């Protein structure tokens, strides 16, 4: 019985040490990510993934999104992050040649669909997709989940249909 109790005690100590090691590892990884985000070298993994998914859903003939590579999404063209938290707060993809349908305007159109992964941008305050081509798609219902939005501009973006009632959930607009 004494040997059995010693074994149980040793097993408990090993278990506690493993838990402590895991907690320390998780904490240091989180701290390292926070430091990287604070200096603009990287961004939140889920937000980075959402932005890359969004890019993949678009055609970009003028390569407006060519800066969208690597982990430093806060440095990408059209993206702004909160200086304190590192969260993406602004997505400004307005067509830079909005007037008329000249060659520059057609080439600079982003065209495609808006994937639901955009809801991962939970801290997004500003969204401008104006003067692009969303192929007469409906404004996605999931837009109502972006509760931090204060500004939306979908003008002349070739969305079609009624504005979803869920947009009414966006009390900060």
C-alpha positions as CSV (number, residue, x, y, z in Angstrom):
1,X,0.0,0.0,0.0
2,X,2.8,2.4,0.7
3,X,4.4,1.8,-2.8
4,X,1.0,2.4,-4.3
5,X,0.6,5.7,-2.5
6,X,4.1,6.8,-3.5
7,X,3.3,6.0,-7.1
8,X,0.0,8.0,-6.9
9,X,1.9,10.9,-5.4
10,X,4.6,10.8,-8.1
11,X,1.9,10.6,-10.8
12,X,0.1,13.7,-9.3
13,X,3.4,15.6,-9.2
14,X,4.2,14.7,-12.8
15,X,0.7,15.7,-13.9
16,X,1.0,19.1,-12.1
17,X,4.4,19.8,-13.7
18,X,3.0,19.0,-17.1
19,X,0.0,21.3,-16.6
20,X,2.3,24.1,-15.4
21,X,4.6,23.6,-18.4
22,X,1.7,23.7,-20.8
23,X,0.3,26.9,-19.1
24,X,3.7,28.6,-19.3
25,X,4.1,27.6,-23.0
26,X,0.7,28.9,-23.8
27,X,1.3,32.1,-22.0
28,X,4.6,32.8,-23.6
29,X,3.2,32.0,-27.1
30,X,0.3,34.5,-26.4
31,X,2.8,37.2,-25.2
32,X,5.0,36.6,-28.2
33,X,1.9,37.1,-30.5
34,X,0.9,40.2,-28.6
35,X,4.4,41.7,-29.1
36,X,4.4,40.9,-32.8
37,X,1.0,42.4,-33.3
38,X,1.9,45.6,-31.3
39,X,4.8,46.4,-33.7
40,X,2.8,45.6,-36.8
41,X,4.7,42.5,-37.9
42,X,1.7,40.2,-37.7
43,X,-2.0,40.2,-37.0
44,X,-4.5,37.9,-35.3
45,X,-4.5,34.5,-37.0
46,X,-8.3,34.3,-37.4
47,X,-8.3,37.8,-39.0
48,X,-5.3,37.1,-41.2
49,X,-7.1,33.9,-42.4
50,X,-10.4,35.8,-43.0
51,X,-8.6,38.4,-45.1
52,X,-6.7,35.9,-47.2
53,X,-10.0,34.0,-47.8
54,X,-11.6,37.3,-48.8
55,X,-8.7,38.0,-51.2
56,X,-9.0,34.5,-52.7
57,X,-12.7,35.1,-53.5
58,X,-12.0,38.2,-55.6
59,X,-10.5,38.7,-59.0
60,X,-8.0,41.6,-58.9
61,X,-6.8,42.4,-62.4
62,X,-4.9,45.6,-61.4
63,X,-3.2,43.7,-58.4
64,X,-4.6,46.2,-55.9
65,X,-4.2,43.4,-53.3
66,X,-0.7,42.5,-54.2
67,X,0.5,43.7,-50.7
68,X,-1.7,41.0,-49.1
69,X,0.9,38.4,-48.4
70,X,2.9,37.5,-45.3
71,X,1.7,37.8,-41.8
72,X,1.8,41.6,-41.5
73,X,-1.8,42.2,-42.5
74,X,-1.8,45.5,-40.6
75,X,0.7,46.8,-43.3
76,X,-1.4,45.6,-46.2
77,X,-3.0,48.2,-48.6
78,X,-6.6,48.9,-47.5
79,X,-6.2,47.5,-44.0
80,X,-5.9,49.5,-40.8
81,X,-5.4,47.9,-37.4
82,X,-5.9,49.3,-33.9
83,X,-2.5,50.4,-32.6
84,X,-3.2,49.1,-29.1
85,X,-4.9,45.7,-29.8
86,X,-3.7,44.8,-33.3
87,X,-7.2,43.9,-34.4
88,X,-8.3,44.9,-37.9
89,X,-10.6,47.9,-37.7
90,X,-10.7,49.2,-41.2
91,X,-11.1,47.5,-44.6
92,X,-11.1,50.2,-47.3
93,X,-11.2,48.6,-50.8
94,X,-13.0,51.4,-52.6
95,X,-12.1,51.5,-56.3
96,X,-9.6,54.3,-56.7
97,X,-11.0,55.1,-60.2
98,X,-14.7,55.3,-59.4
99,X,-15.8,57.8,-62.0
100,X,-16.9,56.6,-65.4
101,X,-16.1,53.2,-66.9
102,X,-12.8,54.0,-68.5
103,X,-10.0,51.5,-68.8
104,X,-8.5,52.4,-65.4
105,X,-11.9,52.0,-63.7
106,X,-12.6,48.6,-65.3
107,X,-9.1,47.3,-64.5
108,X,-9.2,48.4,-60.9
109,X,-12.5,46.7,-60.1
110,X,-12.4,44.0,-57.5
111,X,-15.0,41.4,-58.5
112,X,-16.4,38.3,-56.8
113,X,-18.2,37.3,-53.7
114,X,-17.9,38.1,-50.0
115,X,-17.1,35.0,-48.0
116,X,-18.6,34.4,-44.6
117,X,-15.1,34.4,-43.1
118,X,-15.3,38.1,-43.0
119,X,-17.3,37.8,-39.7
120,X,-14.0,36.9,-38.1
121,X,-13.2,40.6,-38.3
122,X,-15.2,41.2,-35.1
123,X,-13.5,44.5,-34.4
124,X,-14.1,45.9,-37.9
125,X,-15.5,49.5,-37.7
126,X,-15.1,50.7,-41.3
127,X,-16.0,48.8,-44.5
128,X,-15.9,50.4,-47.9
129,X,-16.3,48.2,-51.0
130,X,-17.8,50.9,-53.2
131,X,-17.3,51.0,-57.0
132,X,-16.4,47.3,-57.2
133,X,-18.3,44.5,-58.8
134,X,-20.0,41.9,-56.6
135,X,-21.9,40.4,-59.6
136,X,-25.4,41.3,-58.4
137,X,-25.0,39.2,-55.3
138,X,-27.2,39.9,-52.4
139,X,-25.8,41.7,-49.4
140,X,-24.8,38.8,-47.2
141,X,-27.0,38.1,-44.2
142,X,-23.9,37.6,-42.0
143,X,-23.1,41.4,-42.3
144,X,-25.5,41.7,-39.3
145,X,-22.9,39.9,-37.2
146,X,-20.3,42.6,-37.6
147,X,-21.5,44.5,-34.5
148,X,-18.6,46.9,-34.3
149,X,-19.3,48.4,-37.7
150,X,-19.7,52.2,-37.7
151,X,-19.4,52.8,-41.4
152,X,-20.4,50.8,-44.5
153,X,-20.2,51.9,-48.1
154,X,-21.5,49.5,-50.7
155,X,-22.5,52.2,-53.2
156,X,-22.1,51.2,-56.9
157,X,-20.6,47.8,-55.8
158,X,-23.2,45.9,-57.9
159,X,-25.0,44.3,-55.0
160,X,-28.6,43.4,-55.7
161,X,-31.8,43.0,-53.7
162,X,-33.1,44.2,-50.4
163,X,-30.9,45.3,-47.6
164,X,-31.1,42.4,-45.0
165,X,-33.0,43.2,-41.9
166,X,-30.1,41.9,-39.8
167,X,-28.2,45.1,-40.7
168,X,-30.5,46.5,-38.1
169,X,-28.4,44.7,-35.5
170,X,-25.6,47.1,-36.2
171,X,-26.4,49.6,-33.6
172,X,-23.0,51.5,-34.0
173,X,-23.7,52.5,-37.6
